[in-house]
Amino acid sequence: MVKPTQAIPKPQWGRSIGWNLERQGMEVTSIIIDGADCYPWREVYAWWPVKTINGKYVWRQKIFKRKVWLVWGASFHMESEVQYATVFDLINNGA
C-alpha cells in the first residue's frame, strides 16, 4: 500500500463536492460556456463585493456576469458557477 506524502483532509459536510475537490488539490480541467443553464456575459451593477475572474474584489460599479459549468477531471464532476468580470478583465482574457 502506498502512503500519501500529505494527509488527505476529511470532506467537510455542508460544502459542495467541487469545494472539497479544490481543497484536496484537484484543478478545474475545463469550463463549459454553452451548456444547459448557462448564459453569456451580461452587464450588472455590483452593490456588494464580488470576486472577479482575476481574483480581485470589486463593488459599487458596473461589471459583467455569466453562469458556466466547471468540470473537474475527465468529466468526473460538474458544478455551475457564476463568474464576474470587469470590462478590463474581459479585454485582457479575450472573453
C-alpha positions in Angstrom: 0.0 0.0 0.0 1.3 3.4 -1.0 1.1 6.1 1.7 0.4 9.7 0.6 3.0 12.3 1.4 0.4 14.7 2.7 -2.6 13.9 4.9 -5.8 13.9 2.9 -8.2 16.3 4.5 -11.6 14.9 5.5 -14.5 16.1 3.4 -16.5 19.0 5.0 -20.2 18.5 5.3 -22.4 21.3 4.0 -19.9 22.2 1.3 -20.1 21.4 -2.4 -18.2 18.5 -3.9 -16.3 21.0 -6.0 -15.2 22.9 -3.0 -13.9 19.7 -1.4 -12.1 18.7 -4.6 -10.3 22.1 -4.8 -9.4 21.7 -1.2 -7.7 18.4 -1.9 -5.7 20.0 -4.8 -7.8 18.9 -7.8 -7.9 21.5 -10.5 -10.7 22.6 -12.8 -9.9 21.0 -16.2 -12.5 22.8 -18.3 -15.2 25.4 -18.3 -18.4 24.8 -20.3 -19.9 28.1 -21.5 -22.6 26.9 -23.8 -24.2 24.1 -21.8 -27.7 23.8 -20.3 -28.5 26.6 -17.8 -25.5 28.7 -18.9 -25.8 32.3 -20.0 -23.4 34.7 -21.7 -21.8 37.8 -20.2 -24.4 40.5 -19.2 -23.9 43.8 -17.6 -25.0 44.2 -14.0 -24.3 46.5 -11.1 -22.3 45.2 -8.1 -23.9 46.5 -5.0 -21.8 44.2 -2.7 -18.2 42.9 -3.1 -17.9 40.2 -5.7 -14.7 38.3 -6.7 -13.8 38.7 -10.4 -12.2 36.1 -12.6 -8.8 37.7 -11.9 -9.3 37.2 -8.1 -9.9 40.9 -7.2 -12.9 42.1 -5.3 -14.9 45.0 -6.8 -18.2 46.7 -5.8 -20.3 49.7 -6.4 -19.6 49.7 -10.2 -20.9 48.2 -13.4 -19.5 44.7 -14.1 -20.2 41.7 -16.2 -21.7 38.4 -15.0 -22.2 34.9 -16.6 -23.1 31.4 -15.5 -20.9 28.5 -16.5 -20.2 24.8 -15.7 -16.9 23.9 -14.1 -15.6 20.4 -14.8 -13.1 18.5 -12.6 -11.1 15.7 -14.1 -12.3 13.9 -17.2 -16.0 14.7 -16.7 -15.5 13.4 -13.1 -17.7 16.1 -11.5 -19.5 19.3 -12.8 -20.9 22.2 -10.9 -22.4 25.5 -12.0 -20.7 28.8 -11.1 -21.4 32.4 -11.6 -18.4 34.4 -12.7 -17.9 38.2 -12.6 -15.5 40.3 -14.6 -14.8 44.0 -15.2 -14.5 45.3 -18.8 -10.7 45.2 -18.4 -10.8 41.6 -17.3 -12.8 40.7 -20.5 -10.3 42.6 -22.7 -7.2 41.1 -21.1 -8.6 37.5 -21.1 -10.1 37.7 -24.6 -13.5 36.5 -23.3 
